[in-house]
Amino acid sequence: MQREPLRKAIEWLEKRQDQEYKYWDASSMNKRYPVGSTQERFMRDAATGFAALALAAAEPERGKRIR
């Protein structure tokens, strides 16, 4: 059984994942970028990569199902 903080972190990530396209959104703390810009897409890609890594580390069996 998972520890409570880990379970809450996983729930937090799952609730914030875009339900249609499955990415995690992110914004820069330093600057607002135009919608659809390369910078905005980079932030989204980075957030999605980190979220996926966190989920894969927390739930190794989930990663096996995706492949």
ROVEXZA-483966 format. One record per atom (N, C-alpha, C, O): chain; x, y, z; residue in one letter. Coordinates in nm, 4 decimals, decimal comma. Example, Ala and Ser with C-alpha at 12.3 -4.5 7.8 and 13.67 -1.06 7.14 Angstrom:
<recs>
   chain         xx         yy         zz   resn
       A     1,3190    -0,5690     0,7800      a
       A     1,2300    -0,4500     0,7800      a
       A     1,3200    -0,3300     0,7800      a
       A     1,4236    -0,3319     0,8465      a
       A     1,2850    -0,2250     0,7080      s
       A     1,3670    -0,1060     0,7140      s
       A     1,2900     0,0030     0,7870      s
       A     1,3409     0,1138     0,8039      s
</recs>
This chain:
<recs>
   chain         xx         yy         zz   resn
       A     0,0841    -0,1188     0,0000      m
       A     0,0000     0,0000     0,0000      m
       A     0,0883     0,1248     0,0000      m
       A     0,1923     0,1293     0,0658      m
       A     0,0446     0,2255    -0,0751      q
       A     0,1237     0,3476    -0,0857      q
       A     0,1083     0,4338     0,0387      q
       A     0,0068     0,4301     0,1084      q
       A     0,2114     0,5102     0,0632      r
       A     0,2037     0,6076     0,1717      r
       A     0,1074     0,7185     0,1320      r
       A     0,0913     0,7483     0,0136      r
       A     0,0450     0,7780     0,2290      e
       A    -0,0559     0,8819     0,2057      e
       A    -0,0045     1,0010     0,1235      e
       A    -0,0734     1,0419     0,0300      e
       A     0,1121     1,0582     0,1532      p
       A     0,1593     1,1706     0,0710      p
       A     0,1787     1,1330    -0,0759      p
       A     0,1484     1,2126    -0,1648      p
       A     0,2283     1,0136    -0,1011      l
       A     0,2474     0,9689    -0,2387      l
       A     0,1132     0,9517    -0,3082      l
       A     0,0978     0,9910    -0,4238      l
       A     0,0167     0,8938    -0,2395      r
       A    -0,1168     0,8768    -0,2966      r
       A    -0,1780     1,0129    -0,3320      r
       A    -0,2381     1,0285    -0,4383      r
       A    -0,1626     1,1106    -0,2429      k
       A    -0,2169     1,2443    -0,2682      k
       A    -0,1478     1,3103    -0,3873      k
       A    -0,2127     1,3778    -0,4672      k
       A    -0,0171     1,2912    -0,3992      a
       A     0,0574     1,3487    -0,5113      a
       A     0,0112     1,2887    -0,6437      a
       A    -0,0042     1,3601    -0,7427      a
       A    -0,0103     1,1597    -0,6452      i
       A    -0,0588     1,0933    -0,7666      i
       A    -0,1978     1,1437    -0,8023      i
       A    -0,2256     1,1707    -0,9192      i
       A    -0,2846     1,1567    -0,7042      e
       A    -0,4190     1,2097    -0,7292      e
       A    -0,4122     1,3514    -0,7844      e
       A    -0,4862     1,3863    -0,8764      e
       A    -0,3232     1,4331    -0,7281      w
       A    -0,3075     1,5711    -0,7730      w
       A    -0,2678     1,5741    -0,9208      w
       A    -0,3240     1,6507    -0,9991      w
       A    -0,1710     1,4907    -0,9582      l
       A    -0,1284     1,4851    -1,0981      l
       A    -0,2416     1,4378    -1,1888      l
       A    -0,2642     1,4947    -1,2956      l
       A    -0,3119     1,3344    -1,1462      e
       A    -0,4194     1,2803    -1,2292      e
       A    -0,5323     1,3813    -1,2498      e
       A    -0,5891     1,3887    -1,3588      e
       A    -0,5650     1,4581    -1,1477      k
       A    -0,6719     1,5575    -1,1592      k
       A    -0,6346     1,6726    -1,2506      k
       A    -0,7220     1,7350    -1,3107      k
       A    -0,5071     1,7010    -1,2617      r
       A    -0,4629     1,8156    -1,3407      r
       A    -0,4198     1,7798    -1,4829      r
       A    -0,3776     1,8670    -1,5589      r
       A    -0,4303     1,6536    -1,5182      q
       A    -0,3966     1,6124    -1,6544      q
       A    -0,5119     1,6477    -1,7467      q
       A    -0,6282     1,6228    -1,7149      q
       A    -0,4786     1,7066    -1,8621      d
       A    -0,5803     1,7379    -1,9609      d
       A    -0,6493     1,6085    -2,0033      d
       A    -0,5834     1,5134    -2,0453      d
       A    -0,7799     1,6054    -1,9925      q
       A    -0,8533     1,4811    -2,0174      q
       A    -0,8639     1,4463    -2,1654      q
       A    -0,8775     1,3292    -2,2007      q
       A    -0,8579     1,5458    -2,2507      e
       A    -0,8688     1,5174    -2,3940      e
       A    -0,7341     1,4804    -2,4563      e
       A    -0,7229     1,3799    -2,5264      e
       A    -0,6324     1,5622    -2,4301      y
       A    -0,5035     1,5429    -2,4966      y
       A    -0,3965     1,4809    -2,4066      y
       A    -0,2876     1,4480    -2,4535      y
       A    -0,4270     1,4649    -2,2779      k
       A    -0,3421     1,3932    -2,1814      k
       A    -0,2106     1,4628    -2,1470      k
       A    -0,1169     1,3951    -2,1047      k
       A    -0,1993     1,5925    -2,1628      y
       A    -0,0790     1,6641    -2,1226      y
       A    -0,1032     1,7330    -1,9887      y
       A    -0,2166     1,7422    -1,9418      y
       A     0,0046     1,7812    -1,9282      w
       A    -0,0040     1,8643    -1,8090      w
       A     0,0378     2,0035    -1,8503      w
       A     0,1423     2,0217    -1,9127      w
       A    -0,0424     2,1007    -1,8161      d
       A    -0,0139     2,2387    -1,8525      d
       A     0,0830     2,3006    -1,7529      d
       A     0,0914     2,2567    -1,6382      d
       A     0,1554     2,4018    -1,7964      a
       A     0,2480     2,4731    -1,7095      a
       A     0,2584     2,6166    -1,7576      a
       A     0,2326     2,6467    -1,8742      a
       A     0,2957     2,7025    -1,6684      s
       A     0,3192     2,8408    -1,7070      s
       A     0,4497     2,8873    -1,6433      s
       A     0,4924     2,8356    -1,5400      s
       A     0,5106     2,9843    -1,7064      s
       A     0,6357     3,0390    -1,6554      s
       A     0,6066     3,1353    -1,5409      s
       A     0,5106     3,2122    -1,5463      s
       A     0,6889     3,1305    -1,4389      m
       A     0,6761     3,2260    -1,3297      m
       A     0,7344     3,3614    -1,3687      m
       A     0,7098     3,4617    -1,3017      m
       A     0,8112     3,3641    -1,4763      n
       A     0,8822     3,4856    -1,5148      n
       A     0,8131     3,5667    -1,6238      n
       A     0,8295     3,6885    -1,6304      n
       A     0,7360     3,4999    -1,7093      k
       A     0,6801     3,5707    -1,8241      k
       A     0,5589     3,4962    -1,8777      k
       A     0,5528     3,3733    -1,8727      k
       A     0,4623     3,5721    -1,9290      r
       A     0,3481     3,5116    -1,9978      r
       A     0,3818     3,5015    -2,1462      r
       A     0,4245     3,5984    -2,2089      r
       A     0,3616     3,3824    -2,2001      y
       A     0,3913     3,3611    -2,3418      y
       A     0,2616     3,3555    -2,4209      y
       A     0,1582     3,3147    -2,3682      y
       A     0,2667     3,3961    -2,5469      p
       A     0,1459     3,3898    -2,6304      p
       A     0,0940     3,2469    -2,6434      p
       A     0,1714     3,1512    -2,6477      p
       A    -0,0371     3,2345    -2,6496      v
       A    -0,0999     3,1032    -2,6657      v
       A    -0,0504     3,0391    -2,7955      v
       A    -0,0508     3,1021    -2,9012      v
       A    -0,0084     2,9148    -2,7858      g
       A     0,0387     2,8416    -2,9028      g
       A     0,1829     2,8688    -2,9402      g
       A     0,2321     2,8137    -3,0387      g
       A     0,2524     2,9528    -2,8636      s
       A     0,3915     2,9850    -2,8969      s
       A     0,4825     2,8662    -2,8660      s
       A     0,4452     2,7740    -2,7936      s
       A     0,6009     2,8713    -2,9222      t
       A     0,6995     2,7671    -2,8970      t
       A     0,7310     2,7593    -2,7479      t
       A     0,7449     2,6500    -2,6929      t
       A     0,7422     2,8738    -2,6830      q
       A     0,7728     2,8752    -2,5405      q
       A     0,6613     2,8110    -2,4589      q
       A     0,6882     2,7358    -2,3652      q
       A     0,5366     2,8400    -2,4939      e
       A     0,4246     2,7799    -2,4222      e
       A     0,4235     2,6283    -2,4409      e
       A     0,4034     2,5534    -2,3453      e
       A     0,4448     2,5843    -2,5630      r
       A     0,4482     2,4397    -2,5894      r
       A     0,5655     2,3736    -2,5183      r
       A     0,5529     2,2607    -2,4708      r
       A     0,6799     2,4422    -2,5100      f
       A     0,7951     2,3877    -2,4374      f
       A     0,7608     2,3682    -2,2897      f
       A     0,7928     2,2646    -2,2315      f
       A     0,6962     2,4671    -2,2297      m
       A     0,6584     2,4568    -2,0881      m
       A     0,5632     2,3386    -2,0679      m
       A     0,5761     2,2638    -1,9710      m
       A     0,4687     2,3224    -2,1587      r
       A     0,3738     2,2110    -2,1497      r
       A     0,4451     2,0772    -2,1657      r
       A     0,4176     1,9825    -2,0920      r
       A     0,5364     2,0695    -2,2615      d
       A     0,6113     1,9450    -2,2822      d
       A     0,6976     1,9111    -2,1609      d
       A     0,7060     1,7951    -2,1206      d
       A     0,7611     2,0120    -2,1032      a
       A     0,8445     1,9878    -1,9854      a
       A     0,7589     1,9407    -1,8678      a
       A     0,7956     1,8459    -1,7984      a
       A     0,6465     2,0059    -1,8455      a
       A     0,5577     1,9660    -1,7353      a
       A     0,5077     1,8239    -1,7553      a
       A     0,5017     1,7458    -1,6603      a
       A     0,4721     1,7906    -1,8777      t
       A     0,4228     1,6559    -1,9068      t
       A     0,5326     1,5521    -1,8846      t
       A     0,5069     1,4448    -1,8300      t
       A     0,6536     1,5838    -1,9265      g
       A     0,7648     1,4916    -1,9057      g
       A     0,7922     1,4666    -1,7585      g
       A     0,8116     1,3523    -1,7173      g
       A     0,7938     1,5732    -1,6788      f
       A     0,8187     1,5565    -1,5356      f
       A     0,7054     1,4818    -1,4674      f
       A     0,7302     1,3993    -1,3795      f
       A     0,5812     1,5094    -1,5064      a
       A     0,4679     1,4380    -1,4473      a
       A     0,4737     1,2898    -1,4825      a
       A     0,4497     1,2045    -1,3970      a
       A     0,5051     1,2594    -1,6069      a
       A     0,5141     1,1194    -1,6492      a
       A     0,6261     1,0464    -1,5750      a
       A     0,6092     0,9315    -1,5342      a
       A     0,7397     1,1127    -1,5577      l
       A     0,8498     1,0518    -1,4824      l
       A     0,8096     1,0252    -1,3372      l
       A     0,8403     0,9196    -1,2820      l
       A     0,7414     1,1211    -1,2766      a
       A     0,6980     1,1039    -1,1375      a
       A     0,6008     0,9878    -1,1245      a
       A     0,6123     0,9074    -1,0320      a
       A     0,5051     0,9783    -1,2164      l
       A     0,4087     0,8685    -1,2113      l
       A     0,4763     0,7342    -1,2374      l
       A     0,4437     0,6343    -1,1733      l
       A     0,5694     0,7321    -1,3307      a
       A     0,6386     0,6068    -1,3613      a
       A     0,7217     0,5597    -1,2422      a
       A     0,7293     0,4400    -1,2148      a
       A     0,7830     0,6528    -1,1724      a
       A     0,8626     0,6155    -1,0558      a
       A     0,7738     0,5710    -0,9401      a
       A     0,8097     0,4808    -0,8644      a
       A     0,6582     0,6347    -0,9270      a
       A     0,5680     0,6026    -0,8162      a
       A     0,4909     0,4739    -0,8402      a
       A     0,4608     0,3994    -0,7470      a
       A     0,4596     0,4494    -0,9661      e
       A     0,3788     0,3325    -1,0014      e
       A     0,4426     0,2597    -1,1191      e
       A     0,3956     0,2744    -1,2319      e
       A     0,5465     0,1827    -1,0971      p
       A     0,6171     0,1160    -1,2068      p
       A     0,5261     0,0296    -1,2938      p
       A     0,5489     0,0183    -1,4143      p
       A     0,4250    -0,0305    -1,2358      e
       A     0,3356    -0,1156    -1,3136      e
       A     0,2555    -0,0354    -1,4153      e
       A     0,2210    -0,0880    -1,5211      e
       A     0,2253     0,0905    -1,3859      r
       A     0,1516     0,1747    -1,4805      r
       A     0,2300     0,1924    -1,6084      r
       A     0,1732     0,1852    -1,7173      r
       A     0,3606     0,2157    -1,5970      g
       A     0,4448     0,2336    -1,7142      g
       A     0,4475     0,1095    -1,8016      g
       A     0,4550     0,1206    -1,9240      g
       A     0,4416    -0,0073    -1,7419      k
       A     0,4415    -0,1310    -1,8183      k
       A     0,3141    -0,1473    -1,8980      k
       A     0,3163    -0,2038    -2,0073      k
       A     0,2029    -0,0987    -1,8450      r
       A     0,0749    -0,1095    -1,9165      r
       A     0,0694    -0,0198    -2,0377      r
       A     0,0040    -0,0532    -2,1365      r
       A     0,1377     0,0951    -2,0319      i
       A     0,1342     0,1922    -2,1404      i
       A     0,2084     0,1409    -2,2636      i
       A     0,1662     0,1666    -2,3763      i
       A     0,3163     0,0699    -2,2434      r
       A     0,3989     0,0246    -2,3552      r
       A     0,3269    -0,0711    -2,4391      r
       A     0,3814    -0,1198    -2,5381      r
</recs>
